[in-house]
Amino acid sequence: MTAMSMHEPTPADVAAAQRVLAWSLARLADREAVLPPAAATTLPGLSGRGIGIEAAIELLLGVVLPTAVPPDHPRYLAFIPGTPTVASAIADMALPAATVYGGSRLEAGLAADAEDAVIRWLADVAGFPDSAGGTFVSGGSIATLSALVAARGERYLTSSRQVIVAGASAHSSVAAAAHVMGCECLAAPPADDYGRLTRETLAVALDGRDADNVVAVVATAGATNNGAIDDLAGVADLCGDRGIWLHVDGAYGGAALLGSRARPLFTGIERADSFIVDPHKWLYAPFDCAAVLYRDAAAVRRALTQEADYLDWLAAEGGDNPSDLAIHLTRRIRGVPLWVSLQAYGWDAYAEAVDCCFAIAAYAAEQVSRRPHLELVLDPALTVLLVRRCGWGSADYDAWSAQALQRGLAFAIPTRHAGETVLRLCFVNPLTSRDDVDLVLDDLG
Ligand SMILES: Cc1ncc(COP(=O)(O)O)c(C=O)c1O
């Protein structure tokens, strides 16, 4: 193999590409078939001469990928599942070959406008003003880190703000961001069993603090562990009164803004300074795709734009680059598959899919309450259920989860609520059926 022939397609490459396409379409057509994952074997080592495209692709499709636990399986109910639409998965295939540099508008061309259109759609859904803007990053963690750095950066020269205040149910990425930024992460006292942040509990956390020392308040719109939405309106009131940046983490729950059931719970989100939602979770984009939106994008650009002699030219050519709105420079144009999917199906299909997930979560909750040995630990907020299997301790949950995966039944894992181990089931896959729910619940003995 010569250096040149790595970059020019041969007939063997064409055959490999056709094999990949056929495999990919078959994989998307049967999302059930991929559980349990295949047993892992030892991979052959890398070599100086290589094994050729056919053998390498065979290794990928036949040996490597089948060992992955598939987040789009209808009975993958752990963490937050991810189920890319067919259109978004197909669109994603084209991006590496097009080699779009997503950092600058000049280079990305209309691909940057396509991403902007999705950001504008999300801004409208959240009720953000015309001044809003944003970009796509790899995940909710980087999205929140970017927003918090922007929050501190805006008054960077005039303050030494060091505290990030969050609710008790905030995602671990908030504490991680605080750590990276060298800030204290202060948890407000929980207002209820869900650990919600309210105006009152935020006031307790802020009591006696100089608002100029607070980087931001983080409210959660869809807690990962239990689905709860903080009191966004009350928190927005207090942040407004004290001049504190409000960041809303809707990485999981933000998609519920599209559905008909939960919209009122989000009242107040339109007053946030920044907001994140992960399309790779409940908006059916391929990994990795998280959106970070800012109320005042121009101010954020001033805070986050990287400066270097060799970058000045891009800025002079108009600036306004996707790289200026997060902690990144080079980026893949990861918002485009979602744009293609929205073009293909329209946003009504997304709203319908979100409602579908609420319906299946409600069905699951009802089925839990009908089974004498199962109990709902909390009334479901959004689409996460916490289920107690009466008589089980944490070793029983662990053993059941491991076996359920091995048997190919489901991927559903325990969590803790108020110190107790319980089963957590997350419904964001519109392909999950009532039969899937029954299969899992019946298996709990
Ligand atoms: C509420 C919430 N915020 C942030 C994150 C982090 O997102 P990511 O895993 O994409 O970094 C998650 C992930 O589950 C989440 O549920």
The ligand as an SDF file (V2000), in Angstrom:
LIG
                    3D

 16 16  0  0  0  0  0  0  0  0999 V2000
  -29.4630   16.4470   32.2460 C   0  0  0  0  0  0  0  0  0  0  0  0
  -28.1490   16.0850   31.6100 C   0  0  0  0  0  0  0  0  0  0  0  0
  -27.2040   17.0250   31.4880 N   0  0  0  0  0  0  0  0  0  0  0  0
  -26.0010   16.7700   30.9330 C   0  0  0  0  0  0  0  0  0  0  0  0
  -25.7080   15.5020   30.4660 C   0  0  0  0  0  0  0  0  0  0  0  0
  -24.3530   15.2540   29.8600 C   0  0  0  0  0  0  0  0  0  0  0  0
  -24.5200   15.0590   28.4970 O   0  0  0  0  0  0  0  0  0  0  0  0
  -23.4040   14.3130   27.6110 P   0  0  0  0  0  0  0  0  0  0  0  0
  -23.3860   12.8850   28.0990 O   0  0  0  0  0  0  0  0  0  0  0  0
  -23.9150   14.4580   26.2240 O   0  0  0  0  0  0  0  0  0  0  0  0
  -22.1110   14.9990   27.8580 O   0  0  0  0  0  0  0  0  0  0  0  0
  -26.6590   14.4820   30.5670 C   0  0  0  0  0  0  0  0  0  0  0  0
  -26.3580   13.1160   30.1090 C   0  0  0  0  0  0  0  0  0  0  0  0
  -27.1050   12.1940   30.3280 O   0  0  0  0  0  0  0  0  0  0  0  0
  -27.9170   14.7830   31.1420 C   0  0  0  0  0  0  0  0  0  0  0  0
  -28.8790   13.8550   31.2550 O   0  0  0  0  0  0  0  0  0  0  0  0
  1  2  1  0
  2  3  1  0
  2 15  2  0
  3  4  2  0
  4  5  1  0
  5  6  1  0
  5 12  2  0
  6  7  1  0
  7  8  1  0
  8  9  2  0
  8 10  1  0
  8 11  1  0
 12 13  1  0
 12 15  1  0
 13 14  2  0
 15 16  1  0
M  END
$$$$
